[in-house]
Amino acid sequence: MKTEIYTVEDIHCKGCETTIRTLVGDVAGVQQVDPDHRTNQVVVMYDEAQVDDITIRDVLADAGFSPRDGEELDGVIGD
């Protein structure tokens, strides 16, 4: 299991959090999604055997929440 923190653009409210949680959470291999509109960060725990960082970044970007380059952190929770 791998955990990454993505700093993204424009998480304005709880509704945005729900959108992110639903779209990223529907990706096969994603175990947990915790977006925070106060920090514009999304913590994602996922199984590297089923999904990769690029796919998660693409889902976030397609939803209008583009991750900033180089600001994700590997292994924050239970690497």
C-alpha positions in Angstrom: 0.0 0.0 0.0 1.3 3.5 -0.9 0.1 6.9 0.3 0.6 10.1 -1.5 -0.4 13.7 -0.7 -1.4 15.8 -3.7 -1.6 19.6 -3.5 -4.3 20.5 -6.0 -6.0 23.6 -7.4 -9.3 25.0 -6.3 -10.9 22.7 -3.7 -13.5 25.3 -2.6 -15.9 23.4 -0.4 -17.2 20.2 1.0 -19.0 19.6 -2.3 -15.6 19.6 -4.1 -14.3 17.2 -1.4 -17.2 14.8 -2.2 -16.5 15.0 -5.9 -12.9 14.2 -5.4 -13.6 11.4 -2.9 -16.1 9.8 -5.3 -14.1 10.1 -8.6 -10.8 9.0 -7.1 -12.4 6.5 -4.8 -14.0 4.7 -7.8 -10.5 4.0 -9.3 -9.6 0.3 -8.9 -6.9 -0.1 -6.3 -7.7 3.1 -4.4 -8.3 2.3 -0.8 -8.9 5.7 0.8 -9.3 9.3 -0.3 -9.2 12.2 2.1 -9.5 15.7 0.4 -9.3 18.9 2.5 -10.6 22.1 1.1 -8.8 24.2 3.8 -5.3 23.0 2.6 -6.1 22.1 -1.0 -4.5 18.7 -0.3 -5.8 15.2 -1.2 -4.4 12.2 0.7 -4.7 9.0 -1.4 -3.9 5.5 -0.2 -3.7 3.0 -3.0 -2.4 -0.4 -4.1 0.5 0.1 -6.4 -0.2 -3.3 -8.1 -3.6 -2.0 -9.3 -3.1 1.7 -9.9 -0.3 4.2 -10.3 0.4 7.8 -9.5 -0.1 9.0 -13.1 -3.6 7.5 -13.2 -4.6 9.2 -9.9 -3.1 12.5 -11.2 -5.1 12.2 -14.4 -8.3 11.5 -12.6 -7.8 14.6 -10.4 -6.9 16.8 -13.4 -9.9 15.5 -15.4 -12.1 16.5 -12.5 -10.7 20.0 -12.5 -8.3 19.6 -9.5 -4.9 19.5 -11.2 -2.1 18.4 -8.9 0.9 20.7 -8.6 4.1 19.1 -10.0 6.6 17.8 -7.5 4.5 18.3 -4.4 3.3 14.8 -3.6 4.9 12.9 -0.7 5.6 9.2 -0.8 5.0 6.9 2.1 3.3 9.3 4.4 1.1 6.7 6.0 2.1 3.0 6.3 4.3 2.4 3.3 
